[in-house]
Amino acid sequence: MSKEGSLGAPIRHPIDFEHPDFLNPEKLDAEMRRVFDICHGCRRCFNLCDSFPKLFDMIDESKNEDVESLSSDQFAPVVDACTLCDMCFMTKCPYVPPHDFDLDFPHLMLRYRTAQKKLGKLPSVPTQLAQIDRNAKIGVMFSKIVNWAWNIKNKLIRKILELITGIDKRVQLPKYNSETFSNFFKKNKDKINYLTPSKDRKVVIYSTCFVNFNKKNTGVAALKVLKKNGVEVQEAYPGCCGMPFLEQADLPKVVEQAKKVSKDLIEWIDKGYKVVTLTASCGLMLKFEWPLLLPNDEKIKKLSANVMDIDEYVVDIANNEGLAEGLNEIDGGVTVHHACHARAQNMGIKARDMLKLIPNIKIDVVERCAGHGGTFGVMKETHDLANKVGRPTARQIKTKNNKYMASDCPLAGKHLKQLEVDTNITNDEALHPIELMAKSYNLWSCQEKKEKFKKKTSCL
């Protein structure tokens, strides 16, 4: 029986990348043509990423204006424009499983990219950039030098970097922490507030590579807010979740990371801890992508069922026991950018729900892709396209006229802030929503406030 309109809840099939058919050239080509033909007849996704306009233009300009008129070597530009944001699958496509058409455009692009990787057709620099744990350890060790060299104002070095690596000289690159969040956690002496409604809650913060190496303050804020609410907190960073490898279609490496990280986190779950993630992409990997790559791994299934995003977890405390007293008004409105990989977790807009707990807060939500997509927004070859996708989102944020912008995706937030002009937004990049909760609780030291929120008050 046909399920026209996909009235059933969307489902995703496991990614059986070791099956012989997965990389079979003839079967892959046939599936690309089948899916492209369905997309050509529908065109609902024309205003998402650039993959769809590229596809539709190619078809419209072909001899017979159909998919069969396309040659197989025309497929690559469509795949290259996909950032794996999942928004076509999550929000637009009426033909996702359980519909009979069984269409999963992002995972088909991943399959094609995996075939490209096998043939050595993917560029080498993004593959090296995906080695986050190796690169970032060096970055933290020499953070002052690296942050100076990579500064967008350092035009000579950035031009040389662009010539050698293809990293666009116009991109504001993430800065490295002077120490990892893991090291900060070991030294932290903040006490747990036991005078709270919530009791017997225990979490282990999976720091994620970006927080651990690039944006320590998100982890600091999460730690402060959780302890304020009586939660026993531990920290773990066994390694990167593998999202950068997924973007580069290195599926065996993703599986390797999944097994390595899950082995450590499962030990905490067995002790009664929930796992809390601090960035949207990492939460998506642990909850959904790992189980699709390892569908028969019981540990991965168990981990997936015990992972919560930090916003999601704080809202859970509020809904069940209630938050600790002490939330105060903050000095301006907030525009929440609901990042693609937060949307793809099917948990609702938890950043908004959490920030609504702040008294008398003005909140606006923008639900549109930032266009960054990992290395997609960094490389010269695709940076202009990332800007093209992100500009409408940046314009929406500008019209909200708020003092703060918050996003669960640090790269999206950085990219959007760079695209904005003449806004009232205070910070140099988007804050994580949990940082605004820490601000509302007045948990930052005076010096931290000056550094984070551009305060000009004296700390004497």
C-alpha positions as CSV (number, residue, x, y, z in Angstrom):
1,M,0.0,0.0,0.0
2,S,1.4,3.4,-1.0
3,K,2.2,5.9,1.8
4,E,1.8,9.0,-0.3
5,G,2.8,12.1,1.6
6,S,4.9,10.1,4.0
7,L,2.4,10.3,6.8
8,G,4.4,7.9,8.9
9,A,7.2,9.2,11.1
10,P,10.4,9.4,9.0
11,I,12.9,6.6,9.5
12,R,16.4,6.1,8.3
13,H,17.9,2.8,7.1
14,P,21.3,1.6,8.4
15,I,24.3,2.7,6.3
16,D,25.6,-0.7,5.2
17,F,28.8,0.6,3.7
18,E,30.5,-2.8,3.8
19,H,27.9,-4.4,1.5
20,P,29.2,-5.0,-2.0
21,D,26.4,-3.0,-3.6
22,F,27.2,0.1,-1.6
23,L,30.1,1.1,-3.9
24,N,29.1,-0.9,-7.0
25,P,29.4,1.8,-9.8
26,E,26.4,0.6,-11.8
27,K,24.1,0.3,-8.9
28,L,25.2,3.6,-7.5
29,D,24.7,5.3,-10.8
30,A,21.2,3.8,-11.1
31,E,20.2,5.0,-7.6
32,M,21.5,8.5,-8.3
33,R,19.4,8.7,-11.4
34,R,16.3,7.3,-9.7
35,V,16.6,9.8,-6.8
36,F,17.5,12.7,-9.1
37,D,14.4,11.9,-11.3
38,I,12.1,12.0,-8.2
39,C,13.7,15.3,-7.0
40,H,13.3,16.8,-10.6
41,G,9.6,16.0,-10.5
42,C,9.1,17.5,-7.0
43,R,11.5,20.4,-6.6
44,R,10.4,21.3,-3.0
45,C,14.0,21.6,-1.9
46,F,14.9,24.3,-4.5
47,N,15.6,26.9,-1.8
48,L,17.7,24.8,0.6
49,C,21.4,24.2,-0.3
50,D,22.9,24.7,-3.8
51,S,22.8,21.0,-4.6
52,F,19.2,21.3,-5.8
53,P,19.5,24.4,-8.0
54,K,22.6,22.8,-9.6
55,L,20.7,19.6,-10.3
56,F,17.6,21.3,-11.6
57,D,19.6,23.7,-13.9
58,M,21.5,20.8,-15.3
59,I,18.3,18.9,-16.1
60,D,16.6,22.0,-17.6
61,E,19.6,22.7,-19.8
62,S,20.0,19.0,-20.9
63,K,19.0,17.8,-24.4
64,N,15.7,16.3,-23.4
65,E,15.3,18.1,-20.1
66,D,15.4,14.9,-18.2
67,V,17.8,12.9,-16.0
68,E,18.5,10.4,-18.7
69,S,20.1,13.2,-20.7
70,L,22.7,13.7,-18.1
71,S,26.0,12.0,-18.2
72,S,27.3,10.4,-15.0
73,D,30.2,12.8,-14.7
74,Q,27.8,15.7,-14.2
75,F,26.8,14.3,-10.8
76,A,29.8,15.4,-8.9
77,P,28.9,19.2,-8.6
78,V,25.6,18.2,-7.1
79,V,27.3,16.1,-4.5
80,D,30.0,18.7,-3.8
81,A,27.4,21.3,-2.9
82,C,25.8,19.1,-0.2
83,T,26.9,19.9,3.4
84,L,25.1,16.9,4.9
85,C,22.9,19.3,6.9
86,D,20.0,16.8,6.6
87,M,17.4,19.6,6.2
88,C,16.0,18.1,3.0
89,F,15.4,14.8,4.7
90,M,14.1,16.4,7.9
91,T,12.0,19.3,6.8
92,K,11.1,19.2,3.0
93,C,11.1,15.8,1.4
94,P,7.7,14.1,1.2
95,Y,9.3,10.8,0.0
96,V,11.5,9.8,2.9
97,P,11.0,6.3,4.3
98,P,8.5,4.8,5.0
99,H,7.2,6.2,1.7
100,D,7.6,3.7,-1.1
101,F,10.0,6.0,-2.9
102,D,12.4,5.4,0.0
103,L,14.4,8.6,-0.6
104,D,17.3,9.7,1.6
105,F,19.2,12.4,-0.4
106,P,22.0,13.2,2.2
107,H,22.9,9.6,2.7
108,L,23.0,9.0,-1.0
109,M,25.4,12.0,-1.3
110,L,27.5,10.4,1.4
111,R,27.5,7.1,-0.5
112,Y,28.6,8.8,-3.7
113,R,31.3,10.7,-1.8
114,T,32.5,7.4,-0.3
115,A,32.9,6.0,-3.9
116,Q,34.8,9.2,-4.8
117,K,37.1,8.6,-1.8
118,K,37.8,5.1,-2.8
119,L,38.9,6.3,-6.3
120,G,41.1,9.0,-4.8
121,K,38.9,11.9,-6.1
122,L,38.5,13.8,-2.8
123,P,40.8,16.7,-2.0
124,S,43.5,15.9,0.5
125,V,43.5,19.1,2.7
126,P,40.0,18.6,4.1
127,T,40.9,15.0,4.9
128,Q,43.9,16.3,6.9
129,L,41.7,19.0,8.6
130,A,39.4,16.1,9.8
131,Q,42.3,14.9,12.0
132,I,41.0,17.1,14.8
133,D,42.6,15.4,17.7
134,R,46.1,15.5,16.1
135,N,45.8,19.1,14.8
136,A,44.1,20.6,17.9
137,K,46.7,19.2,20.3
138,I,49.3,21.1,18.4
139,G,47.0,24.1,18.2
140,V,46.5,24.3,22.0
141,M,50.2,23.7,22.7
142,F,51.1,26.7,20.5
143,S,47.8,28.6,20.8
144,K,49.3,32.1,21.0
145,I,51.4,31.7,17.9
146,V,48.7,29.8,16.0
147,N,45.9,32.3,16.9
148,W,48.1,35.2,15.9
149,A,49.1,33.6,12.6
150,W,45.5,32.6,11.7
151,N,44.0,36.0,12.5
152,I,42.1,37.4,9.6
153,K,44.0,40.6,10.0
154,N,47.3,38.9,9.4
155,K,46.9,39.2,5.6
156,L,50.3,38.0,4.5
157,I,50.3,34.7,6.4
158,R,46.7,34.1,5.6
159,K,47.4,34.6,1.9
160,I,50.3,32.1,2.1
161,L,48.0,29.7,4.0
162,E,45.5,30.0,1.2
163,L,48.0,29.4,-1.5
164,I,49.4,26.3,0.2
165,T,46.2,24.7,1.7
166,G,43.3,26.3,-0.1
167,I,41.8,27.6,3.2
168,D,40.1,30.9,2.2
169,K,42.0,34.0,3.5
170,R,38.6,35.7,4.2
171,V,37.4,33.1,6.7
172,Q,37.6,33.8,10.4
173,L,39.1,30.6,11.7
174,P,38.3,29.2,15.2
175,K,40.8,30.2,17.9
176,Y,42.5,27.6,20.1
177,N,42.1,27.5,23.9
178,S,45.2,28.1,26.0
179,E,44.3,24.9,27.8
180,T,41.8,22.1,27.1
181,F,38.5,22.0,28.9
182,S,39.6,18.6,30.2
183,N,42.5,20.2,32.0
184,F,40.3,23.0,33.3
185,F,37.8,20.5,34.7
186,K,40.6,18.7,36.6
187,K,41.5,21.9,38.4
188,N,37.9,23.1,39.0
189,K,36.9,23.5,42.6
190,D,33.4,24.8,42.2
191,K,31.0,23.2,44.8
192,I,27.8,21.4,44.0
193,N,24.7,23.3,45.2
194,Y,22.8,20.8,47.2
195,L,20.0,23.2,48.1
196,T,18.1,22.5,44.9
197,P,14.9,20.7,43.9
198,S,16.9,18.2,41.8
199,K,18.4,15.2,43.6
200,D,20.6,12.3,42.6
201,R,21.3,13.6,39.1
202,K,24.7,12.6,37.6
203,V,26.1,13.5,34.2
204,V,29.3,13.0,32.4
205,I,30.1,15.9,30.0
206,Y,31.4,14.6,26.7
207,S,33.4,17.7,26.0
208,T,33.5,17.4,22.2
209,C,36.5,18.4,20.2
210,F,35.4,21.9,19.6
211,V,34.7,22.7,23.2
212,N,37.8,20.9,24.5
213,F,40.2,22.6,22.1
214,N,38.5,25.7,20.8
215,K,35.7,27.0,22.9
216,K,36.4,26.1,26.5
217,N,33.9,28.6,27.9
218,T,30.9,26.6,26.7
219,G,32.1,23.7,28.9
220,V,32.8,26.1,31.8
221,A,29.3,27.5,31.5
222,A,27.7,24.0,31.4
223,L,29.7,22.9,34.4
224,K,28.7,26.0,36.4
225,V,25.0,25.7,35.5
226,L,24.8,22.0,36.2
227,K,26.5,22.3,39.6
228,K,24.3,25.3,40.4
229,N,21.4,22.9,39.9
230,G,22.8,20.2,42.2
231,V,24.1,17.9,39.4
232,E,27.1,15.7,40.1
233,V,29.4,16.3,37.0
234,Q,32.2,14.3,35.5
235,E,34.0,14.9,32.3
236,A,35.2,12.7,29.5
237,Y,36.9,13.2,26.2
238,P,38.2,9.9,24.7
239,G,38.3,11.5,21.3
240,C,36.5,13.2,18.4
241,C,33.0,11.9,17.6
242,G,34.0,11.4,14.0
243,M,31.7,14.0,12.3
244,P,34.7,15.5,10.4
245,F,35.5,12.0,9.0
246,L,31.8,11.6,8.1
247,E,32.0,14.8,6.0
248,Q,35.0,13.4,4.3
249,A,33.3,10.0,3.7
250,D,35.8,8.1,5.8
251,L,33.2,5.7,7.2
252,P,35.7,3.1,8.6
253,K,37.3,5.9,10.6
254,V,33.9,7.1,11.9
255,V,33.2,3.5,13.1
256,E,36.7,3.4,14.7
257,Q,36.0,6.6,16.6
258,A,32.5,5.4,17.6
259,K,33.9,2.3,19.2
260,K,36.7,4.1,20.9
261,V,34.5,6.9,22.4
262,S,31.6,4.6,23.3
263,K,33.8,2.2,25.2
264,D,34.7,5.0,27.6
265,L,31.2,6.6,27.8
266,I,29.5,3.3,28.4
267,E,31.5,2.8,31.6
268,W,30.0,6.0,32.9
269,I,26.4,5.0,31.9
270,D,26.9,1.7,33.7
271,K,27.6,3.8,36.8
272,G,24.3,5.6,36.5
273,Y,25.4,8.7,34.6
274,K,23.7,10.4,31.6
275,V,26.0,11.6,28.8
276,V,25.6,15.3,28.0
277,T,27.0,16.7,24.7
278,L,27.9,20.4,24.2
279,T,27.7,20.8,20.4
280,A,24.8,19.9,18.0
281,S,26.8,17.9,15.5
282,C,28.4,15.6,18.2
283,G,25.0,15.0,19.8
284,L,23.6,14.0,16.4
285,M,26.5,11.6,15.9
286,L,26.1,9.8,19.2
287,K,22.3,9.7,19.0
288,F,21.7,8.9,15.3
289,E,24.7,8.5,13.0
290,W,26.6,5.9,15.1
291,P,23.6,3.6,15.4
292,L,23.1,3.8,11.6
293,L,26.7,2.8,11.0
294,L,26.7,0.1,13.8
295,P,23.1,-1.1,13.9
296,N,23.9,-4.3,15.6
297,D,26.2,-2.9,18.3
298,E,24.4,-3.1,21.6
299,K,26.7,-0.7,23.3
300,I,26.1,1.9,20.7
301,K,22.4,1.5,21.1
302,K,22.7,1.8,24.9
303,L,24.8,4.9,24.5
304,S,22.3,6.5,22.0
305,A,19.5,6.0,24.5
306,N,21.4,7.8,27.3
307,V,22.7,10.9,25.5
308,M,21.2,14.3,25.9
309,D,22.1,17.7,24.5
310,I,23.0,20.2,27.3
311,D,20.0,22.4,26.5
312,E,17.8,19.3,26.5
313,Y,19.1,18.2,29.8
314,V,18.6,21.6,31.5
315,V,15.0,21.7,30.2
316,D,14.5,18.2,31.6
317,I,15.6,19.4,35.0
318,A,13.2,22.4,34.8
319,N,10.3,20.2,33.7
320,N,10.8,17.5,36.4
321,E,12.3,18.9,39.5
322,G,12.5,22.6,38.7
323,L,15.6,24.8,38.4
324,A,17.6,26.3,41.2
325,E,16.5,29.8,42.1
326,G,18.6,32.8,41.0
327,L,17.9,33.3,37.3
328,N,18.0,37.1,36.6
329,E,17.0,39.2,33.6
330,I,19.8,39.7,31.1
331,D,20.6,43.0,29.4
332,G,19.2,42.4,26.0
333,G,17.2,40.2,23.7
334,V,18.5,36.9,22.2
335,T,18.2,35.6,18.6
336,V,18.5,31.8,18.7
337,H,19.9,30.2,15.6
338,H,18.4,26.7,15.5
339,A,21.3,24.9,13.9
340,C,20.6,22.2,11.4
341,H,22.2,19.4,13.4
342,A,20.1,20.5,16.5
343,R,17.0,20.3,14.3
344,A,18.0,16.9,13.0
345,Q,18.0,15.5,16.6
346,N,14.2,15.6,16.6
347,M,14.1,17.2,20.1
348,G,12.4,20.5,19.4
349,I,14.0,23.9,19.9
350,K,15.6,23.2,23.3
351,A,17.8,26.3,23.2
352,R,14.7,28.4,23.0
353,D,12.9,26.4,25.7
354,M,15.8,26.7,28.0
355,L,16.4,30.4,27.5
356,K,12.7,31.1,28.1
357,L,13.3,30.2,31.7
358,I,15.2,33.5,32.1
359,P,12.8,36.1,33.5
360,N,11.3,38.6,31.0
361,I,13.6,37.6,28.2
362,K,13.0,38.6,24.6
363,I,13.7,35.6,22.3
364,D,13.5,35.3,18.5
365,V,14.2,32.1,16.6
366,V,15.8,31.7,13.2
367,E,15.5,28.3,11.6
368,R,17.6,28.3,8.5
369,C,20.9,26.7,7.5
370,A,24.1,28.8,8.1
371,G,25.8,27.2,5.1
372,H,29.1,26.4,6.9
373,G,29.1,22.6,6.8
374,G,32.5,21.9,8.4
375,T,35.3,22.4,6.0
376,F,32.7,23.5,3.3
377,G,32.7,27.0,4.7
378,V,36.5,27.1,5.1
379,M,37.9,26.1,1.8
380,K,38.3,28.7,-1.0
381,E,36.6,26.4,-3.5
382,T,33.3,26.4,-1.5
383,H,33.5,29.5,0.7
384,D,31.5,31.7,-1.6
385,L,28.8,29.1,-1.8
386,A,28.7,28.8,2.0
387,N,28.2,32.6,2.1
388,K,25.4,32.4,-0.5
389,V,23.5,29.8,1.6
390,G,24.2,31.7,4.9
391,R,23.4,35.3,3.8
392,P,19.5,34.9,4.0
393,T,20.0,33.5,7.5
394,A,22.2,36.4,8.5
395,R,19.7,38.9,7.2
396,Q,17.0,37.3,9.3
397,I,19.2,37.5,12.4
398,K,19.9,41.2,11.6
399,T,16.2,42.1,11.4
400,K,15.6,40.7,14.9
401,N,17.8,43.6,16.3
402,N,18.8,41.7,19.5
403,K,22.0,42.1,21.6
404,Y,22.9,38.4,21.7
405,M,23.0,35.6,19.2
406,A,23.0,32.0,20.4
407,S,23.6,28.8,18.5
408,D,24.3,25.2,19.5
409,C,26.6,25.0,16.5
410,P,29.8,27.0,17.1
411,L,30.9,27.0,13.4
412,A,27.5,28.1,12.3
413,G,27.5,30.9,14.9
414,K,30.9,32.0,13.8
415,H,30.0,32.0,10.2
416,L,26.8,33.9,10.6
417,K,28.4,36.6,12.8
418,Q,31.0,37.1,10.1
419,L,28.3,37.5,7.5
420,E,26.4,40.1,9.6
421,V,27.0,43.8,9.1
422,D,25.9,46.7,11.3
423,T,24.1,44.7,13.9
424,N,23.7,45.3,17.6
425,I,25.1,41.9,18.5
426,T,27.7,42.3,21.2
427,N,30.0,39.3,20.9
428,D,32.5,38.4,18.1
429,E,30.7,35.1,17.5
430,A,27.5,33.4,18.6
431,L,27.4,32.3,22.2
432,H,26.2,28.9,23.2
433,P,22.8,29.1,24.9
434,I,24.2,27.6,28.1
435,E,26.6,30.6,28.3
436,L,23.6,32.9,28.6
437,M,22.1,30.7,31.3
438,A,25.4,31.1,33.2
439,K,25.2,34.8,32.7
440,S,21.6,34.9,34.0
441,Y,22.7,33.0,37.1
442,N,25.5,35.5,37.5
443,L,28.0,32.6,37.6
444,W,30.8,34.3,35.6
445,S,33.6,36.0,37.5
446,C,34.1,39.8,36.8
447,Q,37.0,39.1,34.5
448,E,35.1,36.4,32.6
449,K,32.2,38.9,32.1
450,K,34.6,41.5,30.7
451,E,36.1,39.0,28.2
452,K,32.9,37.3,27.2
453,F,30.3,40.1,27.1
454,K,32.5,43.1,26.3
455,K,31.9,44.7,29.7
456,K,33.9,47.8,30.4
457,T,33.4,47.8,34.2
458,S,36.3,47.6,36.5
459,C,37.0,44.4,38.4
460,L,38.7,46.2,41.3
